[in-house]
Amino acid sequence: MNKFYQKLIILIAVLSMTHITFAQSVKTDKKLQKTLEELTKNHQGDVGVYVYHLKKHKEVAINADTIFPTASVVKVPILIGLFKKISDGKYTLNQPMVYDDSRAYGGSGLMQFYKDSSQTDLRTLASLMITYSDNTTSLWCQELAGGGAEINKVMADIGLKDTRVNSRTEGREKIWEIYGWGQTTPREMASLLIKIRNGELIDKVASEQMYRLMTSGFYVDNAASQIPPYVQKASKTGAVDASRSELIMVNAPHGDYVLYIGTKNNKDRSWTYDNEASQLMRDISAAVWHHFEPKANWEPAKGTEALKRDQPY
């Protein structure tokens, strides 16, 4: 190979690397950053926010690398661990299962009300876990995924250092006392949904099935409520007394964006529609939507708050 071709190959390589760097470079959306900082500054508790626009490659980060409790958002890592087992051939998505009422666990969800020995299947377990945040099926899915330790290994293999399952996981009893069922950072949890959206988690088939499940959520009264009902979004919420969180990907007209809001040490521990953290999530979500879709004139219909106010949260 003569020197001309050597130089040409080097030049092409450099240009390719430069293109990749520019395409993947992430800049802070300064205007949105300022807006969200203003919204979060007076919250009576700790707040973390991460926003990333997949087309514009712009982000907002507020305490984005701080660890927060996941509450039920941990069901996303559990879902990933379950689909890893399906991909490995250990289970099939439609595999028949039999419910034993000794598995019943209170809180959110429907399977706790099933009759003993009811016939079900793995697809139903996964769907109830994500759609209705079903605690009974979530613990069952965690077990089927190999338990917390195995799910945590999947998270580590993805490159996440703080997203972990704590509950029923040997060696994590002390950290469970601090963060509960699971823990994450806003940036890390958002990155999981980005990978699912892009077909990069486990494989494209698994990613698409997981994304479909996440677009059917029942609990859509916080961040998701500020997105027009005719715009698709994939989401998962989490709530315990002192911590409220939400993960959402919006398939917006001018480009998809992901938003994760984590809170902890909240002073307001009420279970009402106007809980401070819940209202904050709605305010943040509305601000992000209108920032990226400035010409959208949709607002929640008048009377929506009155309709939802008496629901238990």
C-alpha positions as CSV (number, residue, x, y, z in Angstrom):
1,M,0.0,0.0,0.0
2,N,1.5,3.3,-1.0
3,K,1.6,6.5,1.2
4,F,-1.3,8.1,-0.6
5,Y,-3.7,5.3,0.2
6,Q,-2.4,5.1,3.8
7,K,-3.1,8.8,4.3
8,L,-6.6,8.4,2.7
9,I,-7.5,5.6,5.0
10,I,-6.3,7.6,8.1
11,L,-8.3,10.6,6.9
12,I,-11.5,8.6,6.4
13,A,-11.0,7.0,9.9
14,V,-10.5,10.4,11.5
15,L,-13.6,11.9,9.8
16,S,-15.7,8.9,10.8
17,M,-14.6,9.2,14.4
18,T,-15.4,12.9,14.3
19,H,-18.8,12.2,13.0
20,I,-19.5,9.7,15.7
21,T,-18.3,12.1,18.4
22,F,-20.5,14.9,17.1
23,A,-23.5,12.6,16.7
24,Q,-23.2,11.3,20.2
25,S,-22.1,14.5,22.0
26,V,-24.6,15.5,24.6
27,K,-25.1,19.2,25.6
28,T,-27.0,20.7,28.5
29,D,-30.3,22.2,27.5
30,K,-29.6,25.4,29.5
31,K,-33.1,26.9,29.2
32,L,-34.8,23.7,30.4
33,Q,-32.2,23.2,33.1
34,K,-33.0,26.6,34.5
35,T,-36.7,25.9,34.4
36,L,-36.4,22.6,36.2
37,E,-34.0,24.0,38.8
38,E,-36.6,26.7,39.6
39,L,-39.4,24.1,39.9
40,T,-37.4,21.8,42.2
41,K,-35.6,24.3,44.4
42,N,-38.3,24.6,47.1
43,H,-39.3,21.0,47.3
44,Q,-39.4,19.8,50.9
45,G,-37.2,16.8,50.4
46,D,-34.5,15.6,48.0
47,V,-35.1,15.7,44.2
48,G,-33.2,14.2,41.3
49,V,-34.1,14.7,37.7
50,Y,-32.7,13.5,34.4
51,V,-34.0,14.4,30.9
52,Y,-32.6,13.3,27.6
53,H,-33.9,14.2,24.2
54,L,-32.9,11.3,21.8
55,K,-33.0,13.4,18.7
56,K,-31.4,16.6,19.9
57,H,-28.9,14.9,22.2
58,K,-29.6,17.4,24.9
59,E,-29.9,16.7,28.6
60,V,-30.9,18.2,31.9
61,A,-29.3,16.8,35.1
62,I,-30.2,17.7,38.6
63,N,-28.7,15.4,41.2
64,A,-28.8,12.9,38.3
65,D,-26.1,10.7,39.8
66,T,-27.5,10.6,43.4
67,I,-29.0,7.4,44.6
68,F,-32.7,7.4,45.2
69,P,-35.2,4.6,46.3
70,T,-36.9,3.1,43.3
71,A,-40.0,1.8,45.1
72,S,-41.9,0.0,42.3
73,V,-39.7,1.4,39.5
74,V,-37.5,-1.5,40.5
75,K,-39.9,-3.6,38.5
76,V,-38.2,-2.4,35.3
77,P,-34.9,-4.1,36.2
78,I,-36.9,-7.2,37.3
79,L,-38.6,-7.2,33.9
80,I,-35.2,-7.0,32.2
81,G,-33.9,-9.9,34.3
82,L,-37.0,-12.0,33.4
83,F,-36.6,-11.4,29.7
84,K,-33.0,-12.3,30.0
85,K,-34.1,-15.7,31.2
86,I,-36.6,-15.9,28.3
87,S,-33.9,-15.0,25.8
88,D,-31.6,-17.7,27.3
89,G,-34.3,-20.3,26.7
90,K,-35.1,-21.0,30.3
91,Y,-38.8,-19.9,29.9
92,T,-41.2,-19.0,27.1
93,L,-43.2,-15.9,27.3
94,N,-46.5,-17.9,27.2
95,Q,-45.3,-20.5,29.6
96,P,-48.2,-21.8,31.8
97,M,-47.9,-21.1,35.5
98,V,-50.1,-22.0,38.5
99,Y,-50.8,-19.4,41.2
100,D,-50.4,-20.5,44.8
101,D,-52.2,-18.2,47.2
102,S,-49.3,-18.4,49.6
103,R,-47.6,-15.9,47.2
104,A,-50.2,-13.2,47.9
105,Y,-48.6,-9.9,48.8
106,G,-50.6,-6.8,49.7
107,G,-50.4,-3.3,48.2
108,S,-50.9,-2.6,44.5
109,G,-52.0,-5.3,42.0
110,L,-54.6,-7.9,41.2
111,M,-53.1,-11.3,41.5
112,Q,-53.4,-11.3,45.3
113,F,-57.1,-11.7,44.7
114,Y,-56.7,-14.8,42.4
115,K,-58.1,-18.1,43.7
116,D,-55.6,-20.7,44.8
117,S,-54.4,-22.9,42.0
118,S,-55.6,-20.5,39.3
119,Q,-54.1,-21.1,35.9
120,T,-52.0,-18.2,34.5
121,D,-48.9,-17.7,32.4
122,L,-45.6,-15.8,32.3
123,R,-46.9,-13.1,30.0
124,T,-49.7,-12.3,32.5
125,L,-47.2,-12.1,35.3
126,A,-45.0,-9.7,33.5
127,S,-48.0,-7.6,32.3
128,L,-49.5,-7.3,35.7
129,M,-46.1,-6.4,37.2
130,I,-45.6,-3.5,34.8
131,T,-49.2,-2.4,34.0
132,Y,-50.7,-2.6,37.5
133,S,-47.5,-2.6,39.5
134,D,-48.6,-5.9,40.9
135,N,-46.5,-6.7,44.0
136,T,-47.4,-10.4,44.0
137,T,-46.4,-11.0,40.4
138,S,-43.3,-8.8,40.8
139,L,-41.9,-10.9,43.6
140,W,-42.7,-14.0,41.6
141,C,-41.0,-12.5,38.5
142,Q,-38.0,-11.6,40.7
143,E,-37.7,-15.2,41.8
144,L,-38.1,-16.5,38.2
145,A,-35.4,-14.1,37.1
146,G,-33.0,-15.8,39.4
147,G,-33.4,-13.4,42.4
148,G,-32.0,-10.1,43.2
149,A,-28.4,-11.1,43.0
150,E,-28.8,-12.4,39.5
151,I,-30.7,-9.3,38.4
152,N,-28.0,-7.1,39.9
153,K,-25.4,-9.0,37.9
154,V,-27.4,-8.2,34.7
155,M,-27.4,-4.5,35.8
156,A,-23.7,-4.6,36.4
157,D,-23.1,-6.2,33.0
158,I,-25.0,-3.4,31.4
159,G,-22.6,-1.0,33.1
160,L,-24.8,0.3,35.9
161,K,-23.1,0.7,39.3
162,D,-26.0,1.9,41.4
163,T,-29.1,0.3,40.1
164,R,-29.8,-2.7,42.3
165,V,-32.5,-4.9,43.8
166,N,-32.2,-4.9,47.6
167,S,-35.2,-6.8,48.9
168,R,-34.9,-10.5,49.3
169,T,-31.3,-10.2,48.2
170,E,-28.6,-11.8,50.3
171,G,-25.9,-9.4,51.5
172,R,-28.1,-6.3,50.9
173,E,-30.1,-6.3,54.1
174,K,-28.5,-3.1,55.5
175,I,-28.9,-1.2,52.3
176,W,-32.5,-2.4,52.1
177,E,-33.1,-0.5,55.3
178,I,-32.0,2.7,53.6
179,Y,-33.5,2.4,50.1
180,G,-36.1,-0.3,50.3
181,W,-36.9,-2.8,47.5
182,G,-34.5,-1.1,45.0
183,Q,-32.2,1.8,44.3
184,T,-31.1,3.7,41.3
185,T,-30.0,7.1,40.0
186,P,-32.0,9.2,37.6
187,R,-29.4,8.9,34.9
188,E,-29.0,5.2,35.2
189,M,-32.7,4.4,35.2
190,A,-33.3,6.7,32.2
191,S,-30.5,4.9,30.4
192,L,-32.3,1.6,30.8
193,L,-35.4,2.9,29.1
194,I,-33.3,4.5,26.3
195,K,-31.7,1.1,25.7
196,I,-35.1,-0.6,25.6
197,R,-36.5,2.1,23.3
198,N,-33.5,1.6,20.9
199,G,-33.8,-2.2,20.9
200,E,-30.5,-2.6,22.7
201,L,-31.4,-4.5,25.8
202,I,-31.0,-8.3,25.6
203,D,-32.0,-8.2,21.9
204,K,-34.4,-6.3,19.7
205,V,-37.3,-8.8,20.2
206,A,-37.0,-8.6,24.0
207,S,-36.7,-4.8,23.9
208,E,-39.8,-4.4,21.8
209,Q,-41.9,-6.6,24.0
210,M,-40.7,-4.8,27.2
211,Y,-41.5,-1.5,25.6
212,R,-45.0,-2.6,24.6
213,L,-45.7,-3.6,28.2
214,M,-44.5,-0.3,29.5
215,T,-46.9,1.6,27.3
216,S,-50.0,0.2,29.0
217,G,-49.6,1.6,32.5
218,F,-52.6,2.0,34.9
219,Y,-50.9,4.6,37.1
220,V,-50.8,7.6,34.8
221,D,-51.8,10.4,37.2
222,N,-48.5,12.1,37.7
223,A,-45.9,12.7,35.0
224,A,-47.8,10.8,32.3
225,S,-50.9,12.8,33.0
226,Q,-49.3,15.9,31.5
227,I,-48.8,14.2,28.1
228,P,-51.7,14.2,25.6
229,P,-53.6,10.9,25.7
230,Y,-53.0,10.4,22.0
231,V,-49.2,10.6,22.3
232,Q,-47.6,7.2,23.2
233,K,-45.5,7.0,26.3
234,A,-43.8,4.2,28.2
235,S,-43.7,4.6,31.9
236,K,-43.4,3.1,35.4
237,T,-44.1,4.8,38.7
238,G,-43.0,4.1,42.2
239,A,-44.3,5.3,45.6
240,V,-43.7,4.7,49.3
241,D,-44.4,7.1,52.1
242,A,-41.3,9.3,51.8
243,S,-40.4,8.7,48.2
244,R,-42.2,9.2,44.9
245,S,-40.6,8.5,41.5
246,E,-41.5,8.1,37.9
247,L,-39.8,7.0,34.7
248,I,-41.3,7.9,31.4
249,M,-40.3,7.9,27.7
250,V,-42.5,10.1,25.5
251,N,-42.7,9.4,21.8
252,A,-43.2,13.1,21.1
253,P,-43.9,14.5,17.6
254,H,-40.5,16.3,17.4
255,G,-38.5,13.5,18.9
256,D,-38.6,11.0,21.8
257,Y,-37.4,12.1,25.2
258,V,-36.9,10.3,28.5
259,L,-37.6,11.7,31.9
260,Y,-36.8,10.3,35.3
261,I,-37.8,12.0,38.6
262,G,-36.6,10.6,41.9
263,T,-37.5,12.0,45.3
264,K,-36.7,11.0,48.9
265,N,-36.9,12.3,52.4
266,N,-40.1,14.0,51.5
267,K,-41.8,15.9,54.2
268,D,-45.3,15.4,52.7
269,R,-46.0,11.7,53.1
270,S,-49.7,11.9,52.3
271,W,-51.4,9.5,49.9
272,T,-53.6,12.1,48.1
273,Y,-53.7,13.5,44.6
274,D,-52.1,16.8,45.7
275,N,-49.1,15.2,47.5
276,E,-46.2,17.6,47.1
277,A,-44.0,15.2,45.2
278,S,-46.8,14.0,43.0
279,Q,-47.6,17.6,42.0
280,L,-43.9,18.3,41.4
281,M,-43.8,15.4,39.0
282,R,-46.7,16.8,37.1
283,D,-45.2,20.3,37.0
284,I,-41.8,18.9,35.7
285,S,-43.4,16.7,33.1
286,A,-45.6,19.6,31.8
287,A,-42.6,21.9,31.6
288,V,-40.5,19.3,29.7
289,W,-43.4,18.6,27.3
290,H,-44.0,22.3,26.5
291,H,-40.3,22.9,26.2
292,F,-39.9,20.3,23.5
293,E,-43.3,20.8,21.9
294,P,-43.8,24.6,22.2
295,K,-46.5,24.7,19.6
296,A,-48.6,22.0,21.2
297,N,-51.7,23.6,22.6
298,W,-53.0,20.6,24.6
299,E,-53.7,20.9,28.3
300,P,-55.4,18.5,30.7
301,A,-59.1,18.9,30.4
302,K,-60.8,21.1,32.9
303,G,-62.3,18.9,35.6
304,T,-59.5,16.4,35.5
305,E,-58.2,17.2,39.0
306,A,-61.7,17.0,40.4
307,L,-62.2,13.6,38.8
308,K,-59.1,12.2,40.3
309,R,-58.9,13.9,43.6
310,D,-60.9,11.3,45.6
311,Q,-59.0,8.4,44.3
312,P,-56.7,6.6,46.8
313,Y,-53.0,7.1,46.2
